[in-house]
Amino acid sequence: MINSFNIITERNTIEEIGLSDINIFAHFPNEDIEIENIELMVEYFQSCELFENCIELLEYIHDNYDEHGMRITNDCECPQPIILGYRNKIHCGHCNKRLSN
């Protein structure tokens, strides 16, 4: 749960976690995470009384999913996007929208 949380919140990269002794995830880190998995993570962190993590995950849900639980697409449509930095989710330097794979 913690590794998945760190990927979602961009605290760590997949590579950084992969080099650790505990490189297990609650989701497929190379794919968009389904809202149900995030909700399970919220329940887990509630049970551990890690409410700050719950708040961050609920904010992530609010920012990335619609009221039906469908992922909001906010992909860059720039003809020549600029990449200013590489993270788990790469954003265009022009419009700041996510670059699709």
Residue, then its C-alpha position, 0 to 999 in steps of 0.5 A: m500500500i505504501n509503495s503504491f501511495n508513493i507512486i501515486t503521490e509521486r514521492n518515489t519512482i518505480e525504479e527507486i522502489g524497484l531497487s528497495d527490499i520491498n518492491i511490491f505494489a497494490h496496483f500495476p504501477n505502469e498503468d493508470i490506477e482504477i478508482e476502486n484500488i485507490e478507495l481500498m488504499v484509503e480504507y487501509f490507511q484509515s484502519c492504520e490511522l494515517f489520515e494524511n495519506c487518506i486526504e491525499l488519496l481523496e484529493y487525487i480521486h477528486d482531481n483525476y476521476d469524475e463523479h462516476g469513477m471514470r478517469i478524467t482525460n487531461d492529455c496534452e494535445c500540443p503538436q510539439p510538447i516540451i518535457l521539462g522533467y521526468r516523473n511518473k506522470i510526464h506533463c507538457g511544458h506548454c499546457n501542463k497537461r499529461l502526456s499520454n503514452 
